[in-house]
Amino acid sequence: MGATHVTVTIRNPAEPHRTWEGLFLVDTGATDCLVPRQHLAAIGLEPQGQRTYELANGTELKLDIGVGQIEFMGEFVGGTIIFGNADAEPLLGVTALESVGIEVDPLNQRLKRLPAVRLKRAGAGI
């Protein structure tokens, strides 16, 4: 199976005119998005903390994180962004996808929009 990529814009929520756009690998194995640190710094985003992440091989890494606006396919969501190494490939994680009701069609290697964003339990507090 091949890789799925999508153009994503990262926006600084405190200064919405400051953006960075790139081609992101859609990674349903990743919870959060990852962007090379220099691109986040260029739009004025700074780390706000650290979180420990587990890689596919079981290695754990403590990485800097921040919050930004993530835009793709005409949708946007606020989310956690990992500050990656300079040579890291940008990743679009599953949290951003699910938050706007988009899933990966593995057969066609494309993203598809669901008819509605899923709520896990019917009538959950609504």
HELIX and SHEET records of a PDB file:
HELIX    1   1 ARG A   37  ALA A   42  1                                   6    
HELIX    2   2 VAL A   94  SER A   99  1                                   6    
SHEET    1   A 6 CYS A  33  PRO A  36  0                                        
SHEET    2   A 6 GLU A  75  GLY A  84  1                                        
SHEET    3   A 6 GLU A  60  PHE A  72 -1                                        
SHEET    4   A 6 HIS A   5  ASN A  12 -1                                        
SHEET    5   A 6 GLU A  15  ASP A  27 -1                                        
SHEET    6   A 6 LEU A  91  GLY A  93  1                                        
SHEET    1   B 4 CYS A  33  PRO A  36  0                                        
SHEET    2   B 4 GLU A  75  GLY A  84  1                                        
SHEET    3   B 4 GLU A  60  PHE A  72 -1                                        
SHEET    4   B 4 GLY A  49  GLU A  54 -1                                        
SHEET    1   C 2 ILE A 102  ASP A 105  0                                        
SHEET    2   C 2 ARG A 110  ARG A 113 -1                                        
END                                                                             
